[in-house]
């Protein structure tokens, strides 16, 4: 039995791909408003081909739709409500690369968890913890002048005892004796009294008028606004400017002077790793250690030297941290650093809540629903850099859909005036990974340090495992 045919009603749906029809236009509009397949604005009675076009229409008509979201089209009364809605419901996907194994993570908390709990194949958990300790120590020294001065007092005697000179003195017989004897150094003669010094001065001859005219004409022809040949004057300033526009451009005016003067020269090669090491060693010998790039406090680092903190009078080793404890042997100093200066708890500087791990605190900072709001403070980037040991940095950027945000004009029915309006711009925090300045590439060979009493020698690798 064939299906019954429905009669076509008077009012047909305005969408071409919809075959529905209705008795009245009101029923047709209600159909378009409630249908999920149609993008219809009931306030303006306009049809749109896609949800994106419908949402952009809402954004550009604040008189009808207030503050509308570009992503979902929801409407709000204030800019703050719209921004909070976007931050809570439309987060931008993060792609953070691990600086060690180059794995990709979609949140900063996942990267920190990957490093803190030793899941990275390149950066160990003890290296990550060491970078955090280094950041906290350097921040304390740079903000407390007394602590920085006390640190330099601890290492001043060691730096003063270093002798980096190779040989010394001056060889008087390096030059040929004949060359030394041929040098004549006559003594200065005193000026005779009563002698007029001006008698020895010779006046320069004067320049004739014709020569002066030729010189000025040559200089005028060499000006930038004239291309006339030497010795000829341009007929008019306009002609001179017109000729100057066609003169050949010189290489030294275009930034290609080196290529024009030295065509066969080879580009300067980049400094090698060995050269950089030699330069850093020379700078350390001349100016002392670089506390920003050197792990001067870490017994597991290659740059660790307990003799740097030895007090020669008492023969005791002082702690490189901001504490005045001192020990008789380096083994006790190593144990003190490895045990007493580990960071076990972290505190949020904004809400003062304590967390047991760096991952928990970074999760707290990333949460948009947290009442703390530390991610909205001005110095959040500085705090995050110190919190993560320099492995994560943050920068505020404009959301991709808000990059092109044109200014529009609309007629305000309440004021009966044409007003200028710019839609709300939403921003987000872009997290990225960095390499700390004090981070050293992993070394598979274990470093031998003394922990405990003088008779116990342990081999501690960078991963924190003891042989």
Secondary structure, 3 states (H helix, E strand, C coil): CCCCCCCCCCEECCCCCCCCEECCHHHHHHHHHHCCCCEEECCCCEEECCHHHHHHHHHCCHHHHCEECCCCCCEECCHHHHHHHHHHHCCCCCCEECCCCCCEECCHHHHHHHHHCCCCCCCCHHHHHHHHHHHHHHHHHHHCHHHHHHHHHHHHHHHHHCCCCCCCCCCCCCCCHHHHHHCCCCCCCCCCCCCCHHHHCCCCCCCCHHHHHHHHHHHHHCCCCCCCCCCCCCCCHHHHHHHHHCCCCCHHHCCCHHHHHCCCCCCCCCCCHHHHHHHHHHHHHHHCCCCCCCCCCCCCCCCCCHHHHEECCCCEEECCCCCCCEECCHHHHHHHHHHHCCCCCEECCCCCCEECCHHHHHHHHHCCCCCCCHHHCCCHHHHHHHHCCCCEEEEEEECHHHCCCCEEEEEECCCCEEEEEECCCCEEEEEEECCCCCCCCCCCCCEEEECCCCCCEEEECCCCCEC
